């Protein structure tokens, strides 16, 4: 399993509009590609020197090959849509993560 992580710092002047767009349009569009099984959006709690508000959006995908197909078929189109609405108002940093293990707290493993 892989995570395609996009960290975004967005200017405060467009933050509210951008956040609604992310929740109502962009993340659903990403999931609609069929390349991702779920998405998680997190607010980064450390303040950046450059200002703005920072988020991490994590898209889960079954394998590296599916992620490569996303890059080929969908990435440019979806990135252009963001730039049409918010050009120059945000910066992004993208990383690929491979999930090597996962643990869930249950009553039997709780200390």
Gaussian input, Z-matrix of N, CA and C with variables (Angstrom, degrees):
# hf/3-21g

backbone

0 1
 N
 C     1     B1
 C     2     B2     1     A1
 N     3     B3     2     A2     1     D1
 C     4     B4     3     A3     2     D2
 C     5     B5     4     A4     3     D3
 N     6     B6     5     A5     4     D4
 C     7     B7     6     A6     5     D5
 C     8     B8     7     A7     6     D6
 N     9     B9     8     A8     7     D7
 C    10    B10     9     A9     8     D8
 C    11    B11    10    A10     9     D9
 N    12    B12    11    A11    10    D10
 C    13    B13    12    A12    11    D11
 C    14    B14    13    A13    12    D12
 N    15    B15    14    A14    13    D13
 C    16    B16    15    A15    14    D14
 C    17    B17    16    A16    15    D15
 N    18    B18    17    A17    16    D16
 C    19    B19    18    A18    17    D17
 C    20    B20    19    A19    18    D18
 N    21    B21    20    A20    19    D19
 C    22    B22    21    A21    20    D20
 C    23    B23    22    A22    21    D21
 N    24    B24    23    A23    22    D22
 C    25    B25    24    A24    23    D23
 C    26    B26    25    A25    24    D24
 N    27    B27    26    A26    25    D25
 C    28    B28    27    A27    26    D26
 C    29    B29    28    A28    27    D27
 N    30    B30    29    A29    28    D28
 C    31    B31    30    A30    29    D29
 C    32    B32    31    A31    30    D30
 N    33    B33    32    A32    31    D31
 C    34    B34    33    A33    32    D32
 C    35    B35    34    A34    33    D33
 N    36    B36    35    A35    34    D34
 C    37    B37    36    A36    35    D35
 C    38    B38    37    A37    36    D36
 N    39    B39    38    A38    37    D37
 C    40    B40    39    A39    38    D38
 C    41    B41    40    A40    39    D39
 N    42    B42    41    A41    40    D40
 C    43    B43    42    A42    41    D41
 C    44    B44    43    A43    42    D42
 N    45    B45    44    A44    43    D43
 C    46    B46    45    A45    44    D44
 C    47    B47    46    A46    45    D45
 N    48    B48    47    A47    46    D46
 C    49    B49    48    A48    47    D47
 C    50    B50    49    A49    48    D48
 N    51    B51    50    A50    49    D49
 C    52    B52    51    A51    50    D50
 C    53    B53    52    A52    51    D51
 N    54    B54    53    A53    52    D52
 C    55    B55    54    A54    53    D53
 C    56    B56    55    A55    54    D54
 N    57    B57    56    A56    55    D55
 C    58    B58    57    A57    56    D56
 C    59    B59    58    A58    57    D57
 N    60    B60    59    A59    58    D58
 C    61    B61    60    A60    59    D59
 C    62    B62    61    A61    60    D60
 N    63    B63    62    A62    61    D61
 C    64    B64    63    A63    62    D62
 C    65    B65    64    A64    63    D63
 N    66    B66    65    A65    64    D64
 C    67    B67    66    A66    65    D65
 C    68    B68    67    A67    66    D66
 N    69    B69    68    A68    67    D67
 C    70    B70    69    A69    68    D68
 C    71    B71    70    A70    69    D69
 N    72    B72    71    A71    70    D70
 C    73    B73    72    A72    71    D71
 C    74    B74    73    A73    72    D72
 N    75    B75    74    A74    73    D73
 C    76    B76    75    A75    74    D74
 C    77    B77    76    A76    75    D75
 N    78    B78    77    A77    76    D76
 C    79    B79    78    A78    77    D77
 C    80    B80    79    A79    78    D78
 N    81    B81    80    A80    79    D79
 C    82    B82    81    A81    80    D80
 C    83    B83    82    A82    81    D81
 N    84    B84    83    A83    82    D82
 C    85    B85    84    A84    83    D83
 C    86    B86    85    A85    84    D84
 N    87    B87    86    A86    85    D85
 C    88    B88    87    A87    86    D86
 C    89    B89    88    A88    87    D87
 N    90    B90    89    A89    88    D88
 C    91    B91    90    A90    89    D89
 C    92    B92    91    A91    90    D90
 N    93    B93    92    A92    91    D91
 C    94    B94    93    A93    92    D92
 C    95    B95    94    A94    93    D93
 N    96    B96    95    A95    94    D94
 C    97    B97    96    A96    95    D95
 C    98    B98    97    A97    96    D96
 N    99    B99    98    A98    97    D97
 C   100   B100    99    A99    98    D98
 C   101   B101   100   A100    99    D99
 N   102   B102   101   A101   100   D100
 C   103   B103   102   A102   101   D101
 C   104   B104   103   A103   102   D102
 N   105   B105   104   A104   103   D103
 C   106   B106   105   A105   104   D104
 C   107   B107   106   A106   105   D105
 N   108   B108   107   A107   106   D106
 C   109   B109   108   A108   107   D107
 C   110   B110   109   A109   108   D108
 N   111   B111   110   A110   109   D109
 C   112   B112   111   A111   110   D110
 C   113   B113   112   A112   111   D111
 N   114   B114   113   A113   112   D112
 C   115   B115   114   A114   113   D113
 C   116   B116   115   A115   114   D114
 N   117   B117   116   A116   115   D115
 C   118   B118   117   A117   116   D116
 C   119   B119   118   A118   117   D117
 N   120   B120   119   A119   118   D118
 C   121   B121   120   A120   119   D119
 C   122   B122   121   A121   120   D120
 N   123   B123   122   A122   121   D121
 C   124   B124   123   A123   122   D122
 C   125   B125   124   A124   123   D123
 N   126   B126   125   A125   124   D124
 C   127   B127   126   A126   125   D125
 C   128   B128   127   A127   126   D126
 N   129   B129   128   A128   127   D127
 C   130   B130   129   A129   128   D128
 C   131   B131   130   A130   129   D129
 N   132   B132   131   A131   130   D130
 C   133   B133   132   A132   131   D131
 C   134   B134   133   A133   132   D132
 N   135   B135   134   A134   133   D133
 C   136   B136   135   A135   134   D134
 C   137   B137   136   A136   135   D135
 N   138   B138   137   A137   136   D136
 C   139   B139   138   A138   137   D137
 C   140   B140   139   A139   138   D138
 N   141   B141   140   A140   139   D139
 C   142   B142   141   A141   140   D140
 C   143   B143   142   A142   141   D141
 N   144   B144   143   A143   142   D142
 C   145   B145   144   A144   143   D143
 C   146   B146   145   A145   144   D144
 N   147   B147   146   A146   145   D145
 C   148   B148   147   A147   146   D146
 C   149   B149   148   A148   147   D147
 N   150   B150   149   A149   148   D148
 C   151   B151   150   A150   149   D149
 C   152   B152   151   A151   150   D150
 N   153   B153   152   A152   151   D151
 C   154   B154   153   A153   152   D152
 C   155   B155   154   A154   153   D153
 N   156   B156   155   A155   154   D154
 C   157   B157   156   A156   155   D155
 C   158   B158   157   A157   156   D156
 N   159   B159   158   A158   157   D157
 C   160   B160   159   A159   158   D158
 C   161   B161   160   A160   159   D159
 N   162   B162   161   A161   160   D160
 C   163   B163   162   A162   161   D161
 C   164   B164   163   A163   162   D162
 N   165   B165   164   A164   163   D163
 C   166   B166   165   A165   164   D164
 C   167   B167   166   A166   165   D165
 N   168   B168   167   A167   166   D166
 C   169   B169   168   A168   167   D167
 C   170   B170   169   A169   168   D168
 N   171   B171   170   A170   169   D169
 C   172   B172   171   A171   170   D170
 C   173   B173   172   A172   171   D171
 N   174   B174   173   A173   172   D172
 C   175   B175   174   A174   173   D173
 C   176   B176   175   A175   174   D174
 N   177   B177   176   A176   175   D175
 C   178   B178   177   A177   176   D176
 C   179   B179   178   A178   177   D177
 N   180   B180   179   A179   178   D178
 C   181   B181   180   A180   179   D179
 C   182   B182   181   A181   180   D180
 N   183   B183   182   A182   181   D181
 C   184   B184   183   A183   182   D182
 C   185   B185   184   A184   183   D183
 N   186   B186   185   A185   184   D184
 C   187   B187   186   A186   185   D185
 C   188   B188   187   A187   186   D186
 N   189   B189   188   A188   187   D187
 C   190   B190   189   A189   188   D188
 C   191   B191   190   A190   189   D189
 N   192   B192   191   A191   190   D190
 C   193   B193   192   A192   191   D191
 C   194   B194   193   A193   192   D192
 N   195   B195   194   A194   193   D193
 C   196   B196   195   A195   194   D194
 C   197   B197   196   A196   195   D195
 N   198   B198   197   A197   196   D196
 C   199   B199   198   A198   197   D197
 C   200   B200   199   A199   198   D198
 N   201   B201   200   A200   199   D199
 C   202   B202   201   A201   200   D200
 C   203   B203   202   A202   201   D201
 N   204   B204   203   A203   202   D202
 C   205   B205   204   A204   203   D203
 C   206   B206   205   A205   204   D204
 N   207   B207   206   A206   205   D205
 C   208   B208   207   A207   206   D206
 C   209   B209   208   A208   207   D207
 N   210   B210   209   A209   208   D208
 C   211   B211   210   A210   209   D209
 C   212   B212   211   A211   210   D210
 N   213   B213   212   A212   211   D211
 C   214   B214   213   A213   212   D212
 C   215   B215   214   A214   213   D213
 N   216   B216   215   A215   214   D214
 C   217   B217   216   A216   215   D215
 C   218   B218   217   A217   216   D216
 N   219   B219   218   A218   217   D217
 C   220   B220   219   A219   218   D218
 C   221   B221   220   A220   219   D219
 N   222   B222   221   A221   220   D220
 C   223   B223   222   A222   221   D221
 C   224   B224   223   A223   222   D222
 N   225   B225   224   A224   223   D223
 C   226   B226   225   A225   224   D224
 C   227   B227   226   A226   225   D225
 N   228   B228   227   A227   226   D226
 C   229   B229   228   A228   227   D227
 C   230   B230   229   A229   228   D228
 N   231   B231   230   A230   229   D229
 C   232   B232   231   A231   230   D230
 C   233   B233   232   A232   231   D231
 N   234   B234   233   A233   232   D232
 C   235   B235   234   A234   233   D233
 C   236   B236   235   A235   234   D234
 N   237   B237   236   A236   235   D235
 C   238   B238   237   A237   236   D236
 C   239   B239   238   A238   237   D237
 N   240   B240   239   A239   238   D238
 C   241   B241   240   A240   239   D239
 C   242   B242   241   A241   240   D240
 N   243   B243   242   A242   241   D241
 C   244   B244   243   A243   242   D242
 C   245   B245   244   A244   243   D243
 N   246   B246   245   A245   244   D244
 C   247   B247   246   A246   245   D245
 C   248   B248   247   A247   246   D246
 N   249   B249   248   A248   247   D247
 C   250   B250   249   A249   248   D248
 C   251   B251   250   A250   249   D249
 N   252   B252   251   A251   250   D250
 C   253   B253   252   A252   251   D251
 C   254   B254   253   A253   252   D252
 N   255   B255   254   A254   253   D253
 C   256   B256   255   A255   254   D254
 C   257   B257   256   A256   255   D255
 N   258   B258   257   A257   256   D256
 C   259   B259   258   A258   257   D257
 C   260   B260   259   A259   258   D258
 N   261   B261   260   A260   259   D259
 C   262   B262   261   A261   260   D260
 C   263   B263   262   A262   261   D261
 N   264   B264   263   A263   262   D262
 C   265   B265   264   A264   263   D263
 C   266   B266   265   A265   264   D264
 N   267   B267   266   A266   265   D265
 C   268   B268   267   A267   266   D266
 C   269   B269   268   A268   267   D267
 N   270   B270   269   A269   268   D268
 C   271   B271   270   A270   269   D269
 C   272   B272   271   A271   270   D270
 N   273   B273   272   A272   271   D271
 C   274   B274   273   A273   272   D272
 C   275   B275   274   A274   273   D273
 N   276   B276   275   A275   274   D274
 C   277   B277   276   A276   275   D275
 C   278   B278   277   A277   276   D276
 N   279   B279   278   A278   277   D277
 C   280   B280   279   A279   278   D278
 C   281   B281   280   A280   279   D279
 N   282   B282   281   A281   280   D280
 C   283   B283   282   A282   281   D281
 C   284   B284   283   A283   282   D282
 N   285   B285   284   A284   283   D283
 C   286   B286   285   A285   284   D284
 C   287   B287   286   A286   285   D285
 N   288   B288   287   A287   286   D286
 C   289   B289   288   A288   287   D287
 C   290   B290   289   A289   288   D288
 N   291   B291   290   A290   289   D289
 C   292   B292   291   A291   290   D290
 C   293   B293   292   A292   291   D291
 N   294   B294   293   A293   292   D292
 C   295   B295   294   A294   293   D293
 C   296   B296   295   A295   294   D294
 N   297   B297   296   A296   295   D295
 C   298   B298   297   A297   296   D296
 C   299   B299   298   A298   297   D297
 N   300   B300   299   A299   298   D298
 C   301   B301   300   A300   299   D299
 C   302   B302   301   A301   300   D300
 N   303   B303   302   A302   301   D301
 C   304   B304   303   A303   302   D302
 C   305   B305   304   A304   303   D303
 N   306   B306   305   A305   304   D304
 C   307   B307   306   A306   305   D305
 C   308   B308   307   A307   306   D306
 N   309   B309   308   A308   307   D307
 C   310   B310   309   A309   308   D308
 C   311   B311   310   A310   309   D309
 N   312   B312   311   A311   310   D310
 C   313   B313   312   A312   311   D311
 C   314   B314   313   A313   312   D312
 N   315   B315   314   A314   313   D313
 C   316   B316   315   A315   314   D314
 C   317   B317   316   A316   315   D315
 N   318   B318   317   A317   316   D316
 C   319   B319   318   A318   317   D317
 C   320   B320   319   A319   318   D318
 N   321   B321   320   A320   319   D319
 C   322   B322   321   A321   320   D320
 C   323   B323   322   A322   321   D321
 N   324   B324   323   A323   322   D322
 C   325   B325   324   A324   323   D323
 C   326   B326   325   A325   324   D324
 N   327   B327   326   A326   325   D325
 C   328   B328   327   A327   326   D326
 C   329   B329   328   A328   327   D327
 N   330   B330   329   A329   328   D328
 C   331   B331   330   A330   329   D329
 C   332   B332   331   A331   330   D330

   B1=1.4522
   B2=1.5243
   B3=1.3245
   B4=1.4580
   B5=1.5227
   B6=1.3206
   B7=1.4594
   B8=1.5161
   B9=1.3157
   B10=1.4577
   B11=1.5235
   B12=1.3262
   B13=1.4594
   B14=1.5270
   B15=1.3090
   B16=1.4674
   B17=1.5242
   B18=1.3289
   B19=1.4549
   B20=1.5179
   B21=1.3200
   B22=1.4619
   B23=1.5127
   B24=1.3264
   B25=1.4610
   B26=1.5217
   B27=1.3309
   B28=1.4588
   B29=1.5297
   B30=1.3234
   B31=1.4623
   B32=1.5242
   B33=1.3229
   B34=1.4619
   B35=1.5268
   B36=1.3262
   B37=1.4680
   B38=1.5316
   B39=1.3324
   B40=1.4706
   B41=1.5216
   B42=1.3178
   B43=1.4605
   B44=1.5261
   B45=1.3161
   B46=1.4655
   B47=1.5254
   B48=1.3244
   B49=1.4660
   B50=1.5330
   B51=1.3311
   B52=1.4611
   B53=1.5323
   B54=1.3304
   B55=1.4632
   B56=1.5321
   B57=1.3151
   B58=1.4662
   B59=1.5222
   B60=1.3279
   B61=1.4676
   B62=1.5291
   B63=1.3216
   B64=1.4675
   B65=1.5203
   B66=1.3361
   B67=1.4588
   B68=1.5312
   B69=1.3294
   B70=1.4623
   B71=1.5209
   B72=1.3417
   B73=1.4613
   B74=1.5296
   B75=1.3312
   B76=1.4611
   B77=1.5338
   B78=1.3141
   B79=1.4649
   B80=1.5304
   B81=1.3392
   B82=1.4723
   B83=1.5369
   B84=1.3403
   B85=1.4695
   B86=1.5260
   B87=1.3293
   B88=1.4690
   B89=1.5281
   B90=1.3181
   B91=1.4579
   B92=1.5334
   B93=1.3279
   B94=1.4659
   B95=1.5281
   B96=1.3214
   B97=1.4738
   B98=1.5219
   B99=1.3320
   B100=1.4507
   B101=1.5193
   B102=1.3229
   B103=1.4717
   B104=1.5320
   B105=1.3298
   B106=1.4610
   B107=1.5243
   B108=1.3343
   B109=1.4658
   B110=1.5185
   B111=1.3300
   B112=1.4629
   B113=1.5160
   B114=1.3376
   B115=1.4593
   B116=1.5198
   B117=1.3153
   B118=1.4637
   B119=1.5210
   B120=1.3227
   B121=1.4613
   B122=1.5206
   B123=1.3284
   B124=1.4569
   B125=1.5234
   B126=1.3080
   B127=1.4637
   B128=1.5313
   B129=1.3149
   B130=1.4559
   B131=1.5243
   B132=1.3162
   B133=1.4589
   B134=1.5204
   B135=1.3094
   B136=1.4599
   B137=1.5232
   B138=1.3193
   B139=1.4616
   B140=1.5212
   B141=1.3130
   B142=1.4596
   B143=1.5234
   B144=1.3239
   B145=1.4693
   B146=1.5105
   B147=1.3381
   B148=1.4626
   B149=1.5230
   B150=1.3372
   B151=1.4577
   B152=1.5193
   B153=1.3062
   B154=1.4523
   B155=1.5191
   B156=1.3148
   B157=1.4620
   B158=1.5264
   B159=1.3267
   B160=1.4560
   B161=1.5201
   B162=1.3249
   B163=1.4600
   B164=1.5224
   B165=1.3202
   B166=1.4569
   B167=1.5225
   B168=1.3275
   B169=1.4588
   B170=1.5226
   B171=1.3176
   B172=1.4571
   B173=1.5215
   B174=1.3321
   B175=1.4595
   B176=1.5248
   B177=1.3276
   B178=1.4590
   B179=1.5252
   B180=1.3222
   B181=1.4594
   B182=1.5307
   B183=1.3275
   B184=1.4613
   B185=1.5284
   B186=1.3441
   B187=1.4644
   B188=1.5248
   B189=1.3073
   B190=1.4723
   B191=1.5323
   B192=1.3202
   B193=1.4661
   B194=1.5326
   B195=1.3216
   B196=1.4655
   B197=1.5191
   B198=1.3138
   B199=1.4616
   B200=1.5219
   B201=1.3191
   B202=1.4663
   B203=1.5338
   B204=1.3280
   B205=1.4656
   B206=1.5312
   B207=1.3274
   B208=1.4624
   B209=1.5285
   B210=1.3339
   B211=1.4676
   B212=1.5223
   B213=1.3174
   B214=1.4653
   B215=1.5235
   B216=1.3266
   B217=1.4648
   B218=1.5276
   B219=1.3342
   B220=1.4664
   B221=1.5202
   B222=1.3201
   B223=1.4638
   B224=1.5274
   B225=1.3209
   B226=1.4725
   B227=1.5230
   B228=1.3255
   B229=1.4692
   B230=1.5281
   B231=1.3155
   B232=1.4596
   B233=1.5247
   B234=1.3120
   B235=1.4686
   B236=1.5237
   B237=1.3204
   B238=1.4766
   B239=1.5228
   B240=1.3173
   B241=1.4613
   B242=1.5243
   B243=1.3312
   B244=1.4688
   B245=1.5239
   B246=1.3187
   B247=1.4625
   B248=1.5286
   B249=1.3285
   B250=1.4631
   B251=1.5245
   B252=1.3269
   B253=1.4611
   B254=1.5267
   B255=1.3372
   B256=1.4647
   B257=1.5355
   B258=1.3180
   B259=1.4711
   B260=1.5275
   B261=1.3384
   B262=1.4526
   B263=1.5164
   B264=1.3130
   B265=1.4692
   B266=1.5287
   B267=1.3328
   B268=1.4599
   B269=1.5219
   B270=1.3191
   B271=1.4627
   B272=1.5298
   B273=1.3235
   B274=1.4586
   B275=1.5188
   B276=1.3080
   B277=1.4525
   B278=1.5183
   B279=1.3205
   B280=1.4613
   B281=1.5257
   B282=1.3309
   B283=1.4633
   B284=1.5223
   B285=1.3224
   B286=1.4546
   B287=1.5211
   B288=1.3315
   B289=1.4532
   B290=1.5239
   B291=1.3058
   B292=1.4556
   B293=1.5211
   B294=1.3202
   B295=1.4593
   B296=1.5318
   B297=1.3199
   B298=1.4625
   B299=1.5243
   B300=1.3044
   B301=1.4588
   B302=1.5081
   B303=1.3177
   B304=1.4577
   B305=1.5218
   B306=1.3024
   B307=1.4604
   B308=1.5155
   B309=1.2926
   B310=1.4585
   B311=1.5250
   B312=1.3128
   B313=1.4495
   B314=1.5187
   B315=1.3126
   B316=1.4606
   B317=1.5257
   B318=1.3154
   B319=1.4740
   B320=1.5343
   B321=1.3191
   B322=1.4633
   B323=1.5261
   B324=1.3339
   B325=1.4744
   B326=1.5373
   B327=1.3024
   B328=1.4731
   B329=1.5297
   B330=1.3253
   B331=1.4722
   B332=1.5014
   A1=108.23
   A2=116.58
   A3=122.64
   A4=110.49
   A5=114.69
   A6=121.55
   A7=107.73
   A8=115.11
   A9=122.29
   A10=104.58
   A11=116.23
   A12=122.18
   A13=109.88
   A14=116.07
   A15=121.26
   A16=107.18
   A17=115.80
   A18=121.15
   A19=107.27
   A20=116.78
   A21=122.55
   A22=109.64
   A23=116.31
   A24=121.16
   A25=105.95
   A26=115.96
   A27=121.77
   A28=109.76
   A29=115.62
   A30=120.46
   A31=110.48
   A32=115.57
   A33=120.52
   A34=112.25
   A35=117.89
   A36=121.38
   A37=112.67
   A38=118.09
   A39=121.44
   A40=112.10
   A41=116.55
   A42=121.14
   A43=113.71
   A44=118.11
   A45=120.42
   A46=111.55
   A47=117.36
   A48=121.71
   A49=110.00
   A50=116.15
   A51=121.55
   A52=110.79
   A53=117.33
   A54=121.38
   A55=110.93
   A56=117.42
   A57=120.88
   A58=109.86
   A59=116.75
   A60=121.18
   A61=111.09
   A62=117.15
   A63=120.43
   A64=110.89
   A65=117.01
   A66=121.71
   A67=112.73
   A68=116.32
   A69=119.99
   A70=114.50
   A71=117.13
   A72=119.48
   A73=113.01
   A74=116.74
   A75=118.87
   A76=113.80
   A77=117.85
   A78=119.38
   A79=110.73
   A80=120.42
   A81=119.26
   A82=112.47
   A83=117.56
   A84=120.37
   A85=111.36
   A86=116.79
   A87=120.28
   A88=109.84
   A89=116.57
   A90=120.07
   A91=111.46
   A92=117.00
   A93=121.53
   A94=112.89
   A95=117.88
   A96=119.64
   A97=110.81
   A98=116.67
   A99=120.49
   A100=113.64
   A101=116.85
   A102=120.69
   A103=112.22
   A104=117.09
   A105=121.18
   A106=109.65
   A107=115.71
   A108=120.13
   A109=112.76
   A110=117.17
   A111=120.41
   A112=109.24
   A113=114.05
   A114=120.77
   A115=108.75
   A116=114.83
   A117=121.25
   A118=107.00
   A119=117.21
   A120=122.00
   A121=109.01
   A122=116.05
   A123=122.00
   A124=109.94
   A125=115.90
   A126=120.60
   A127=108.06
   A128=116.54
   A129=121.62
   A130=107.37
   A131=117.13
   A132=121.48
   A133=114.28
   A134=118.13
   A135=121.32
   A136=108.64
   A137=117.00
   A138=120.98
   A139=110.14
   A140=115.97
   A141=122.38
   A142=109.85
   A143=116.60
   A144=121.22
   A145=111.22
   A146=116.32
   A147=121.10
   A148=112.17
   A149=117.33
   A150=120.85
   A151=110.85
   A152=115.80
   A153=120.78
   A154=112.22
   A155=114.60
   A156=122.17
   A157=106.59
   A158=116.28
   A159=120.63
   A160=111.25
   A161=115.03
   A162=123.27
   A163=109.75
   A164=114.58
   A165=122.07
   A166=106.52
   A167=115.65
   A168=120.20
   A169=107.13
   A170=115.59
   A171=121.25
   A172=109.40
   A173=114.85
   A174=121.82
   A175=108.14
   A176=117.19
   A177=121.29
   A178=109.94
   A179=115.64
   A180=122.21
   A181=108.88
   A182=117.82
   A183=118.95
   A184=115.90
   A185=117.57
   A186=118.89
   A187=110.93
   A188=115.59
   A189=122.85
   A190=110.87
   A191=116.83
   A192=120.53
   A193=111.43
   A194=116.63
   A195=120.67
   A196=110.33
   A197=117.27
   A198=121.22
   A199=110.49
   A200=117.41
   A201=121.35
   A202=110.95
   A203=117.13
   A204=120.69
   A205=109.86
   A206=117.56
   A207=120.66
   A208=110.15
   A209=117.19
   A210=120.44
   A211=111.02
   A212=117.36
   A213=122.55
   A214=112.66
   A215=116.69
   A216=120.80
   A217=115.42
   A218=118.61
   A219=119.46
   A220=116.11
   A221=118.27
   A222=121.57
   A223=113.01
   A224=117.60
   A225=119.64
   A226=111.88
   A227=116.51
   A228=121.29
   A229=111.05
   A230=117.31
   A231=120.47
   A232=111.88
   A233=117.45
   A234=120.10
   A235=110.75
   A236=117.40
   A237=120.75
   A238=111.17
   A239=117.43
   A240=120.19
   A241=110.68
   A242=116.68
   A243=120.21
   A244=110.32
   A245=116.76
   A246=120.28
   A247=112.45
   A248=118.26
   A249=120.81
   A250=111.16
   A251=116.07
   A252=120.91
   A253=113.69
   A254=116.95
   A255=119.90
   A256=113.54
   A257=117.28
   A258=121.20
   A259=111.16
   A260=115.78
   A261=121.58
   A262=114.75
   A263=117.53
   A264=121.64
   A265=112.74
   A266=117.33
   A267=120.92
   A268=109.70
   A269=114.76
   A270=121.22
   A271=107.33
   A272=116.11
   A273=120.44
   A274=111.21
   A275=114.45
   A276=123.36
   A277=105.69
   A278=117.23
   A279=121.21
   A280=110.85
   A281=115.92
   A282=121.26
   A283=109.24
   A284=115.06
   A285=122.21
   A286=107.56
   A287=115.90
   A288=121.61
   A289=109.19
   A290=116.51
   A291=120.73
   A292=108.38
   A293=116.86
   A294=121.05
   A295=107.59
   A296=116.23
   A297=119.82
   A298=112.09
   A299=117.19
   A300=121.80
   A301=110.26
   A302=114.65
   A303=120.35
   A304=107.76
   A305=116.96
   A306=121.57
   A307=109.37
   A308=115.48
   A309=121.69
   A310=107.89
   A311=116.49
   A312=121.09
   A313=109.95
   A314=115.57
   A315=121.89
   A316=108.21
   A317=118.96
   A318=119.76
   A319=112.64
   A320=118.42
   A321=120.74
   A322=112.99
   A323=118.63
   A324=118.84
   A325=112.19
   A326=116.27
   A327=121.65
   A328=109.53
   A329=117.24
   A330=120.64
   A331=110.49
   D1=142.65
   D2=-179.80
   D3=-124.95
   D4=154.52
   D5=171.61
   D6=-120.31
   D7=128.03
   D8=171.60
   D9=-97.27
   D10=108.29
   D11=-175.06
   D12=-102.34
   D13=126.99
   D14=176.68
   D15=-118.94
   D16=116.08
   D17=176.23
   D18=-99.36
   D19=127.33
   D20=-173.95
   D21=-126.64
   D22=131.44
   D23=170.08
   D24=-110.75
   D25=121.32
   D26=-176.21
   D27=-116.95
   D28=140.30
   D29=179.29
   D30=-63.37
   D31=142.74
   D32=-178.31
   D33=-61.74
   D34=-29.66
   D35=-178.10
   D36=-61.93
   D37=-28.79
   D38=-179.69
   D39=-115.24
   D40=4.77
   D41=-173.02
   D42=-53.16
   D43=-52.28
   D44=-174.82
   D45=-61.92
   D46=-44.38
   D47=178.75
   D48=-64.31
   D49=-43.27
   D50=179.88
   D51=-62.22
   D52=-43.60
   D53=-177.81
   D54=-62.72
   D55=-42.95
   D56=176.71
   D57=-62.27
   D58=-44.85
   D59=179.26
   D60=-60.71
   D61=-42.87
   D62=178.69
   D63=-60.12
   D64=-49.42
   D65=-175.60
   D66=-69.64
   D67=-40.37
   D68=-172.83
   D69=-93.76
   D70=-22.82
   D71=-174.77
   D72=-123.30
   D73=-60.38
   D74=-169.76
   D75=-66.21
   D76=-51.08
   D77=-179.52
   D78=-62.52
   D79=-44.28
   D80=174.55
   D81=-59.53
   D82=-37.67
   D83=177.44
   D84=-64.91
   D85=-39.04
   D86=177.51
   D87=-62.29
   D88=-46.49
   D89=179.90
   D90=-66.10
   D91=-32.61
   D92=-179.73
   D93=-67.88
   D94=-15.30
   D95=176.36
   D96=-65.76
   D97=-20.51
   D98=-176.96
   D99=81.22
   D100=3.37
   D101=-177.59
   D102=-92.88
   D103=-14.09
   D104=-175.97
   D105=-125.15
   D106=143.52
   D107=-177.91
   D108=-95.00
   D109=-24.59
   D110=175.74
   D111=-163.07
   D112=163.94
   D113=178.64
   D114=-135.79
   D115=146.09
   D116=177.87
   D117=-132.90
   D118=129.29
   D119=179.18
   D120=-111.94
   D121=126.63
   D122=-178.15
   D123=-125.78
   D124=139.39
   D125=173.92
   D126=-87.15
   D127=130.31
   D128=177.31
   D129=-79.96
   D130=127.21
   D131=-171.75
   D132=-89.79
   D133=-6.26
   D134=177.38
   D135=-87.82
   D136=130.74
   D137=178.45
   D138=-76.50
   D139=134.04
   D140=179.26
   D141=-86.90
   D142=143.92
   D143=176.20
   D144=-59.55
   D145=-32.87
   D146=-177.64
   D147=-76.39
   D148=-6.05
   D149=-178.67
   D150=85.44
   D151=-164.40
   D152=-179.22
   D153=76.13
   D154=-175.74
   D155=179.13
   D156=-122.65
   D157=136.80
   D158=-175.15
   D159=-114.05
   D160=139.61
   D161=178.52
   D162=-131.62
   D163=154.38
   D164=170.06
   D165=-119.88
   D166=125.78
   D167=175.95
   D168=-114.77
   D169=123.96
   D170=-175.47
   D171=-113.57
   D172=118.57
   D173=179.91
   D174=-106.85
   D175=122.61
   D176=-178.81
   D177=-90.12
   D178=134.91
   D179=-179.64
   D180=-136.37
   D181=148.64
   D182=-172.63
   D183=-67.18
   D184=-30.54
   D185=-175.99
   D186=-161.69
   D187=169.30
   D188=-178.60
   D189=-62.90
   D190=-36.52
   D191=-178.87
   D192=-62.30
   D193=-42.08
   D194=178.47
   D195=-64.47
   D196=-38.56
   D197=177.39
   D198=-64.16
   D199=-40.46
   D200=177.90
   D201=-63.16
   D202=-38.30
   D203=176.90
   D204=-64.98
   D205=-38.84
   D206=175.19
   D207=-57.99
   D208=-47.55
   D209=179.74
   D210=-57.71
   D211=-41.72
   D212=-177.27
   D213=-72.77
   D214=-43.50
   D215=-170.92
   D216=-95.29
   D217=-28.09
   D218=-167.17
   D219=-128.83
   D220=-29.38
   D221=-168.53
   D222=-57.85
   D223=-48.84
   D224=-177.26
   D225=-59.74
   D226=-45.81
   D227=-179.06
   D228=-60.58
   D229=-47.20
   D230=-177.11
   D231=-70.10
   D232=-34.52
   D233=176.85
   D234=-69.32
   D235=-37.04
   D236=178.14
   D237=-64.37
   D238=-36.60
   D239=178.48
   D240=-62.44
   D241=-41.31
   D242=177.61
   D243=-64.03
   D244=-42.01
   D245=-178.55
   D246=-67.90
   D247=-32.69
   D248=176.99
   D249=-60.49
   D250=-39.97
   D251=-175.45
   D252=-88.08
   D253=-33.75
   D254=-169.65
   D255=-132.69
   D256=28.64
   D257=-177.29
   D258=-53.33
   D259=130.66
   D260=177.59
   D261=75.36
   D262=1.65
   D263=-176.96
   D264=-106.99
   D265=1.21
   D266=-179.60
   D267=-152.29
   D268=158.03
   D269=171.62
   D270=-129.63
   D271=149.11
   D272=-179.28
   D273=-127.50
   D274=156.11
   D275=175.07
   D276=-139.00
   D277=122.21
   D278=-175.13
   D279=-111.22
   D280=139.08
   D281=175.69
   D282=-137.54
   D283=152.91
   D284=173.99
   D285=-109.19
   D286=132.42
   D287=-179.20
   D288=-123.46
   D289=136.60
   D290=173.94
   D291=-101.37
   D292=125.50
   D293=178.45
   D294=-78.18
   D295=120.43
   D296=-179.26
   D297=-108.06
   D298=-9.01
   D299=177.05
   D300=-173.93
   D301=159.27
   D302=180.00
   D303=-150.59
   D304=140.14
   D305=178.66
   D306=-131.65
   D307=143.63
   D308=178.90
   D309=-125.90
   D310=133.90
   D311=178.15
   D312=-75.57
   D313=123.92
   D314=177.70
   D315=-127.33
   D316=165.59
   D317=179.23
   D318=-56.83
   D319=-28.94
   D320=-176.55
   D321=-79.21
   D322=-23.34
   D323=179.79
   D324=-110.55
   D325=9.73
   D326=179.12
   D327=-78.64
   D328=134.65
   D329=-179.46
   D330=-100.47

